[in-house]
Amino acid sequence: MEYPENTKSDIEDGKTLSIVAKVTNFKRFDDGNEMYYLTDIEGSNTKLKIWDEEVDLYEIEVGRWYLFENAEGDTYGDPMLGSNRGDMQTVVLEEPPESVEESLNEASEDVIEGGVLAVDIETISLVPESEIDLSNSNHVSLLCIGVGYTPELGMPGRSAVLFREGSQRQDEENLLERFCEYVEDRNPDQLVLFRGDFDRTHLRGRATLVAEDDDLNSRVNATFENHRVVNLTPPGSLEDNADVIPTYWDIYNHSLDPAEWRQDHPRYTGELDDPEVTNKDIPYFGARYLELRDEERTNREFRALHELIRHYTESDIIPLFDLASQKI
């Protein structure tokens, strides 16, 4: 099937166009309107608004690629799309267009030296939350590593999430191997982290605990010793200092209810039914994700949790480039 090659740059006010894009997030407003966050085939971010009287016409799933046909352009502010009074049609794609896959493969093969590399980890807990010591690498293990790279501050960064592929020791070792390869292929001038003592402690600590030979352990240590490390520590959280796109657990199709662990979590202070994912929730979503991975149950729940964790992790990576350009 031939897909249109339109991107965000082709959006014109009041004009219809067809566009292929991945749905990366979703928000429902109090007035019933819905907003879908999209990434087009060139990696540019835009949005699709659906008015409340039209929402029943569409079933759009976060994490999937779609062909949006006859969408209407809106250039009031940042160019975005509308559902064209219900005349827009959606076609779900089972896999990304070939042009996207080719560009991703080409990018992964490029070796670019210099620039800035951002890092953020997510973990699962190995002991009950009431007993956990967040500085002890025996109490946590790696779930995924968010990474991003830009050849120069001020230029957009390209981000990715490296996922652990099972719950066994070897799977965590393989994840650390892929992280080292990502850094070594780019050989950045500097690594940027946000309150990164946690990340450095457990990347090194888990390497010591799971690596079968000293080579991997040495490579992880060299990541921090051979590059300038910029640890951003402004007052407040990342959300207090940057525009972080939230991740909402209630829009993903999974079997988990965060209220079940939030009510007993010693460090959770929000509303039990708050739909926004926090770092207190990720260990539980991650544990279920790895359980499904081990069982090779790559069903809808697995895909939903993969997208939830990916979106949450990437949302913490993307703002680091702007913050670094302000601080360095």
C-alpha positions in Angstrom: 0.0 0.0 0.0 1.3 3.5 -0.9 1.2 5.8 2.1 1.2 9.6 1.8 4.5 11.3 2.7 2.9 14.4 4.2 4.4 15.6 7.5 3.8 18.4 10.0 5.4 20.9 7.6 2.7 20.2 5.0 -0.2 21.3 7.4 -2.1 24.3 6.1 -4.8 26.1 7.8 -8.3 24.8 6.9 -6.9 22.5 4.2 -7.4 18.7 4.3 -4.5 16.2 4.1 -3.7 12.6 4.8 -0.8 11.8 7.1 0.8 8.7 8.6 1.7 9.1 12.3 2.3 7.2 15.5 0.0 8.1 18.5 2.3 8.7 21.4 -0.1 10.0 24.1 -3.7 11.0 24.7 -5.6 13.5 26.9 -9.3 13.9 27.5 -10.4 17.4 28.6 -13.2 18.2 31.1 -15.4 19.5 28.2 -15.3 16.1 26.5 -12.8 17.1 23.8 -9.8 14.8 23.2 -6.2 15.5 22.1 -3.9 12.9 20.6 -0.2 13.5 20.5 1.4 12.3 17.2 4.8 11.7 15.7 5.0 11.8 11.9 7.3 9.8 9.6 10.1 12.4 9.9 9.9 12.3 13.7 8.2 15.7 14.1 5.6 16.0 16.9 2.1 17.4 16.3 -1.4 16.9 17.7 -4.8 15.8 16.6 -7.9 17.4 18.3 -11.3 15.6 18.2 -14.3 17.6 19.4 -16.6 16.0 22.0 -19.5 15.4 19.6 -17.2 13.4 17.3 -15.2 11.3 19.8 -17.6 8.3 19.4 -16.7 8.1 15.8 -13.1 7.1 16.5 -11.2 4.3 18.3 -7.6 5.4 18.5 -5.0 3.4 20.5 -1.9 4.9 22.0 1.3 3.3 20.7 0.1 2.4 17.2 0.7 3.8 13.8 -2.3 5.2 11.8 -3.1 6.6 8.4 -5.3 9.7 9.1 -7.2 10.5 5.9 -8.9 13.8 5.3 -7.7 15.4 8.5 -8.0 19.2 8.6 -5.1 21.5 9.2 -5.0 24.1 12.0 -2.1 26.5 12.0 -3.3 28.8 14.8 -0.2 28.4 17.0 1.8 25.2 16.5 0.5 23.4 13.4 -1.9 20.6 14.3 -4.8 18.6 12.9 -8.5 18.3 13.5 -11.0 15.6 12.8 -12.7 17.7 10.0 -16.2 17.7 11.6 -16.1 13.9 11.6 -15.1 13.4 8.0 -11.6 12.2 8.9 -11.0 8.5 8.6 -8.5 6.4 10.4 -6.7 3.2 9.3 -4.6 1.4 11.8 -1.2 0.1 10.5 0.1 -3.2 11.7 3.7 -2.0 11.5 5.5 1.3 10.7 5.9 2.3 7.1 9.0 1.1 5.4 10.4 4.6 5.2 10.3 4.9 9.0 12.0 1.5 9.6 14.7 2.4 7.0 15.5 5.8 8.6 15.7 4.2 12.1 18.0 1.5 10.8 20.2 4.1 9.1 20.4 6.2 12.3 21.4 3.2 14.4 24.3 2.5 12.1 25.6 6.0 12.2 28.6 6.6 14.4 28.8 10.3 15.4 31.5 11.5 17.7 31.0 14.4 20.0 27.8 16.0 21.2 25.6 15.4 24.2 24.1 12.2 25.4 21.2 12.1 27.9 20.6 9.1 30.3 17.8 8.2 32.6 17.1 4.7 34.1 13.9 3.0 35.3 14.1 0.2 37.8 12.0 -2.5 39.4 12.2 -3.3 43.2 13.7 -6.5 44.5 12.5 -6.0 48.1 9.2 -4.6 49.5 8.9 -0.8 49.2 8.8 -0.5 53.0 12.3 -2.0 53.2 13.9 -0.5 50.1 17.1 1.5 50.3 17.3 3.5 47.1 21.1 3.7 47.3 21.5 -0.1 47.5 21.9 -1.8 44.2 20.9 -5.1 45.8 17.4 -3.6 46.3 16.7 -2.7 42.7 17.4 -4.0 39.2 17.3 -2.3 35.8 14.0 -2.3 33.8 15.0 0.0 31.0 17.5 2.7 30.1 16.3 5.9 28.4 19.0 7.5 26.1 19.0 10.4 23.8 21.7 12.1 21.6 22.2 15.4 19.9 25.4 16.3 18.0 25.1 19.9 19.3 23.2 21.6 22.1 20.4 23.7 20.6 19.6 20.9 18.0 16.8 18.5 18.6 17.8 15.2 20.3 16.9 11.8 19.1 15.8 9.6 22.0 15.2 5.8 22.5 14.4 3.4 25.3 16.5 0.3 25.7 14.3 -2.4 27.3 15.3 -5.4 29.3 14.1 -8.5 27.4 13.3 -10.8 30.4 13.7 -11.0 34.2 16.9 -13.2 34.3 20.4 -12.0 35.2 21.5 -12.5 31.6 18.8 -10.2 30.4 20.0 -7.4 32.6 23.6 -8.0 31.6 22.5 -7.8 27.9 20.7 -4.5 28.6 23.9 -3.0 30.1 25.8 -4.3 27.0 23.5 -2.4 24.7 23.8 0.7 26.8 27.5 0.6 26.5 27.3 0.1 22.8 25.0 3.1 22.4 27.4 5.4 24.3 30.5 4.0 22.6 29.0 4.4 19.1 28.5 8.1 19.7 31.4 8.9 21.9 29.8 12.0 23.3 31.6 15.0 24.7 29.3 14.9 27.7 26.6 12.9 29.5 23.6 14.7 30.9 21.5 13.4 33.8 18.9 14.9 36.0 19.6 14.3 39.7 21.8 11.5 38.3 23.3 10.0 41.5 20.6 7.3 41.4 21.3 6.5 37.7 25.1 6.4 38.1 24.9 4.4 41.3 22.7 1.6 39.9 24.2 1.4 36.4 27.6 0.8 38.1 26.2 -1.3 40.9 24.1 -3.6 38.8 27.0 -4.1 36.4 29.1 -5.3 39.4 26.3 -7.7 40.4 25.3 -9.2 37.1 28.3 -9.0 34.8 30.0 -12.4 34.3 33.4 -10.8 33.4 35.2 -7.6 34.3 35.1 -6.2 30.7 31.4 -5.1 30.9 31.9 -3.7 34.4 34.9 -1.7 33.1 32.9 -0.4 30.1 30.1 0.8 32.3 32.5 2.6 34.6 34.3 4.1 31.6 31.0 5.6 30.5 31.2 8.0 33.4 34.9 8.3 33.8 35.8 9.0 30.2 33.1 11.7 29.5 32.3 14.9 31.1 29.2 14.2 33.3 26.7 17.1 33.7 24.4 16.3 36.6 21.6 18.8 36.6 20.4 19.5 40.1 18.1 22.6 40.1 15.5 23.0 42.9 12.4 20.9 42.5 11.5 18.0 40.2 12.0 17.6 36.5 8.3 18.7 36.1 9.1 21.8 38.1 11.8 22.8 35.7 10.7 21.6 32.2 7.6 20.9 30.1 7.3 17.1 30.7 4.4 15.5 28.8 2.6 13.3 31.4 1.9 9.6 30.9 -1.6 8.5 31.9 -2.0 4.8 33.0 -5.8 4.8 32.5 -5.6 5.1 28.7 -3.6 1.9 28.3 -5.2 -1.5 28.1 -3.7 -3.4 31.1 -4.9 -5.4 34.1 -3.3 -3.3 36.9 -4.8 -0.8 39.3 -2.2 1.5 40.8 -4.5 2.2 43.8 -3.7 -1.3 45.1 0.0 -0.4 45.6 -0.3 3.3 46.2 -2.3 2.9 49.3 0.5 1.1 51.1 3.5 2.8 49.4 5.5 4.6 52.0 6.5 7.4 49.7 3.4 8.0 47.6 1.5 11.1 48.7 -1.0 11.8 45.8 -4.6 10.7 45.1 -4.9 6.9 44.8 -6.9 7.2 41.6 -4.7 9.9 39.9 -4.4 8.8 36.3 -0.9 10.3 35.9 2.0 7.8 36.2 4.7 8.6 38.7 8.1 7.1 39.4 6.5 5.2 42.3 4.3 3.3 39.8 6.9 2.2 37.3 8.4 -0.7 39.4 4.9 -2.3 39.5 4.2 -1.7 35.8 7.7 -3.0 35.0 7.3 -6.2 37.1 4.2 -7.1 35.2 5.8 -6.2 31.9 8.7 -8.6 32.6 6.3 -11.3 33.8 4.5 -11.2 30.4 7.9 -11.0 28.6 9.1 -14.2 30.3 5.8 -16.0 29.5 6.2 -14.8 25.8 2.7 -13.3 26.1 3.3 -10.5 23.7 -0.5 -9.7 23.7 -2.3 -6.4 23.9 -1.5 -5.9 27.6 2.2 -6.5 26.9 2.2 -4.0 24.1 0.3 -1.5 26.2 2.7 -1.7 29.1 5.7 -1.5 26.7 4.2 1.8 25.3 3.4 3.2 28.8 6.9 2.6 30.1 8.5 3.8 26.8 6.4 7.0 26.8 7.2 7.7 30.5 10.9 7.2 30.1 11.2 9.2 26.8 9.3 12.1 28.4 12.1 12.3 31.0 14.8 12.3 28.4 13.6 14.8 25.9 13.6 17.9 28.2 17.2 17.3 29.3 18.7 18.8 26.2 16.9 22.1 26.8 17.8 22.1 30.4 21.5 21.3 29.6 21.7 24.2 27.2 20.5 26.5 30.0 22.8 25.2 32.6 26.1 24.4 30.8 
